[in-house]
């Protein structure tokens, strides 16, 4: 299982964010719309990885494209497959196989969760909850979901990376 992972979440305009994920072999970058609540959905999906052999699906709206993350828990790892569909309104109930594979990796759960928690914490530090809501518009910052994921990560993962436990 790979262990080199980067994840970034940058608010890039009113109701827009740029999401970047990369491992040692590939990178994917998406400009995501506020029509869904993708950061909260990803955080909640990752929390599902603490149940054995769980599969979680998270959709990002790129207006009109859908990017669907499929997270599969495997032992203490997570297989991440990201599929691209041409139109989120038409692909909502479509099976994953109907999409085009955009990016895939297999990571230790602690590496993936750590990267997402740290990126979300950076967004919160940079904008605060009020600033996030003002820029993201439709949804508040997922503070409770982030706290829950951070607690699961600290309790259940043997993570040897530094953790930012500060709050803004």
Secondary structure, DSSP 8 states (H G I E B T S, - for coil): -B--EEEEEEEEETTEEEEEEEESS-EEEEEEETTS-HHHHHHHHHHGGGSTT-EEEEEEE-SS-EEEEEEEEETTEEEEEEEEES-HHHHTT--GGGSEEEEEEEEEHHHHHHHHHHHHHHHHHHHHHHHHHHHH-SS---HHHHHHHHHHHHHH----S-------
